[in-house]
Amino acid sequence: MTQMSKSPILFLLVMALATAAAAQSPSPSGQSSSDQNFPGIKVDVKLVNIFATVTDANGAIIPSLQKDDFAVYEDGVQQNISVFARESELPLSIVLAVDASLSTRKDLKLELSSARAFAHGILRPMDSIALYRFAEEVDELVPFTSNLARLDEGIADFRVGSATALYDAVYLGSQALERRHGARGQTIRKVMVVITDGGDTFSQVSYQEAVRQAQQSEAIVYSIIIVPIEASAGRNTGGEHALIQLSRDTGGKAYYADTTAQLDDVFRQISSELRTQYLLAYYPLKRLADSDYRSLEVRVVKPATAARVRARAGYYTSKSH
């Protein structure tokens, strides 16, 4: 047999041996090649953050709880808490959205004065705040900044509109918060404070879309509802109830105010709460539900005294379109 006739046979023999060796060798991940061709279900290991506020029966904040005092449930299944912190030191990103529709014209100056005092009282160098004005349109008057002088200029530039695009403001403000990220992957708290008389008359998005975007962005929504005349025939109680539910679903709270003193007190309460929240985070266990919405519940299980927890009601595993 000549050298040319031996070469193809030798080549085929070497290739056969190499293929057999590859089939018997484990993959870098420890799986065989057949396992890689038919992988199992991938586990979503994204960390889920929950910011919780805990109060006693009288509404006073309980600031000194420990990790073992809490239990977290997703879709009714208890989760293992991986991260716990009393996180007054975490940075804040705040959207301050103020209703400038015609119905709020009389009280707008007082609202802006209280909002300005709130910003000056809470903002630290690590924090940032954005100022939104909403009427028939939603305007970002001041993008996220820690420069209080710039914020003051934006407040001075307010003008009154006509209609009220409240849900658009919540939706767009939540989108802006969703884009906020801490330095080097640090967790930040995302907060929206909405000052309004409660009615929506001009939004392009629905209430449901606004709620979903707020939950998707992990925004905590605080609603300050201005009601000058409680028995007014033009009062939008449906809009008020929607804001109360929105705040509850995101772990925030709704307040009523009709005087400057009440407004200032509400802002003090919000400021105090943002300094005494708890961070609870976990990697979700295996999910069985088909829905992309996951319900959340946080319980305080250790102290003998009754405790009330406010935290977001759930989150979505996919983004809205």
N, C-alpha and C positions, 0 to 999 in steps of 0.2 A: 504494500500500500504506500502511495507516495505521501510526501509531507503535506501537500495541498488537500488531500482527501482526509488526513487525520485532523486538520485544524477545525473544520465544522463540528466534528464529533466531540473534540475536546471542549469547544465553546459551549455546546449544548449541555455537556456534563457539568461544567462549572456553574452555569445558570441554574440548573436543576438543584444542585447542592445549596446555592445561595438562597433560592426560594424556600427550600425546606427549613433552612436555618432561621430565616425571617419569620416564618410561620410559628416557630417554636419559641422565639424570643419575646419577652414581655414588652409592651409599649412603654414609653417614658412615664405614663400615668399609672402603670401597673396593670393595664387592661390588655387583653389579647387583641389582635387586629380584628377578629370577628366581633369583639365587644365594641370596638370603635365604629364599626360599620352599622351596628344596631344599638345605639346608645339608649340608656334608660331616660326617664323623665328628668329634666334638669330642675334643680332646686333653686328657687329665687332667694338669694341670700341678702337682698337689700335691707339695710338697717331701717327700721321704722321708728321715727322719733315721735314722742308724745310729750307735750308740755302741759303740766297739770297744775291747777290752783286748788289748794285745800283750805277749807274754812270750817269753823265750828258752827253749831246751830244758830248762833247769833250773827254769823257773817264775818267774824274775825278770822284773819288769816292764821293758819297753823304753819309755822316756818321751820320746825326742827325734826321732821320725820326722817326715817332711815329707809334704806332699800327694802329691808324685810317687812316694812310696814305696808308695802304696796303689793297688789296683784293686778296683772294686766291680762285681758282676754281679747282674742281676735276671733270673731264669729263664734263666740261662746267657749273657745278652747284657751285654757290658760297658757301663757307664754313665759319663757325664761328671760328675765330682765338682764340684759347684758351691760347696759350703761345706766348709771344713776348719778344724778348731781343735783345739788341745790344751786341752780345756775344763774344767780344774779350777776355773775361776771361775764356771761356770754353776750356778745354784741347784739344789738337790736337794729333791725331795719323796719322803719315805720312809714306807712302811707297814711297821711292825714288828709282825708277827703271831706270837703266842706260844701254843703248844699248852698248854691248861690241863686236858686230859682226865686221867682217873684214872691212866693209865699213866705220866704224867710227874710225878706228885705229888712223888716223892722228890727230883727234881732241879729242881723249878720255882723254888725260891728262888735257886739258883745261876744258873739261866738268866736270871732277871730282873735279878740283880746285874750279870751281864756285859752284858746288853742296855742297862742304865742307863749303864754306863761307856762303851759304844759311842756312845750318843746324846750324852752329855756331851762326848765327844771329837770328834765329827764335826760337830755342829750349829753353824752360823754364823747371824748375824741374817737372811741372805737365804734360809736353808733352812727346811724345816718337816718335822715328823714326826707321824705318827698311830699310836696304839697300839691294836692289835686283840687281843682274847682270843677263842680258839675252843675249844669243847668240843662239846657237843651243839648249841649255838647259836654264832653269831658276834656278838660285841659290839664296837662301837667305843668303847673306854673313854676315849680322848682324841682329838678331831678334830685335824686338821693344825694344828700350832702350832710356834713357835720358843721358847716359854716352857718352859724345862727344869723349873721348879718344878711346873708343871701336869702335865708328863709324870711326874715323880716321884710325884705324888699318884695318878696312874692306876696306876702299877706297884704302889704300896702297897695298891691296892684289888682286887688280883687274888684270885679264888676258884677253887677246883678244881671241875670238872664231872665228867662221866662219859664220854660217847662223844666221837668226834673228827670234826668236820665240816671236814676239811682243805681239800677242793676248794671248798667254799662260801667259806672264808676267802680263798683265792686269787682266786676269782671276784669277791667283794664288794670286796676290797682293790684289785683291778685296776680295777673300776668307779670307785672313789673316785679313783684315780690318773688315770684317763682324763679326769675333770672338772677336773684341775689345769692351769692355764695361767699362763705367765709374764706379768709386767707388760709392757704395751705390745708384746705379741706375742713376748717373749723366749723362746727355747728353754729348757726345763728338763729335768732328768734325773729320771726316775720309777723308783723302786727299791722292791722289796719284799724284806724279810728275814723268812724263815719259820723258826721254831724249833720242831721237832717230833720225835717218835720215828718218823715216817714212815708211820703207818697211817691210813687213812680208813675210818670205820665208820658215818658218819651224814649224809653230804652229800646235798643235794637235786639238785645239778648233777653232771655227769659230769666225768671227767678231761679229756676232749676239750673240753668247754665251758669249763673253767677255763683250759686252755692258750690257747684262741682268745681269750678275754677278756684274758688277760695280754699276748698279742701285739698285740691291737687297741689296747690302752692304751699300748703301747711301754714296758711295765714290764720292768725287768731284775730277775730273780728270783734271790736267793741263798737256798739251802736249808741249814740247819744241822740235821743229823740226829743226834739224841741216841740213842746205843746203849750203855747201861750194860753189857750182857752180850752179847758178840759172837755166842756160840753159843746164845743163848737160843732155846728152842723156840717161844716166842711172838713172835719177831722177825718183822716184816712186811717181808720183802725185796722183795716186789712193790711195796709203797708206797714203799720207798726208791728203787727203780729208776725209778718214776714221777716222783719229785722230781728225781732226777738228770737225767732227760730234759727235764723242765719247765725246769730251770735252764739246760740247754744250749740249748734252743730259743729262750730269751729273751736269750741273751748273758751270763747269770750263771754261777754255779758252785755245786756242792753240796759240802758239807764234812761230815766226821764229827767228833764230839767226845764225850768221856765224862768229862772232868774240867773243873774250873774253869779250870785253866791252858790247856787246849786251847780252851775256849770263848773265853777272852780273846784267844788267838792268832788264832783264826778272825776275830773282830771286827776285830782290827788289820789282817789281810790285806784284808778287805772295805773298810775305811776307806782303806787305802793305794791300793787299786785305784780307788776312786771319785774319788781325787784325780789320777789319771794316765790317764784315758780319752781317747780321740780321738772327735771328732764328724765324721762324714762324711755329707754330704747331697747329694742329686741330684734332678733333675726327670726322671722316668722317660721313656725313649724309647718308641716305639710298641709296644704290647702285642699279642701275637698269641694268647695262650692264652685259652680261654674261662673257666677257673676264676677265682674271685675271690681265690685265694691266690697270692701271688707269692713265690717262693723267693729268698733273698738269700745272697750269698757275698762275703766281704771277704778279699782276699789282700794280703800284703806282698810286693812284687815287686822292690824295689831292694837292700836290704842282702844282703851275701854270707852272713851268718850266718843259720841257720835261725830263723824266727820263727813263733809260733803265735798265731792270732787267735781271739778269742771275740767274737761279735756275734750278734744275733738271726737266726734261720734264715729268717724270712720275715715277711710282713704280709698283711692282708686289705684288699681294696678296698671291701668293704661291711661294715656292722655286723651283728653277730649279733642275733637277736630274743629 
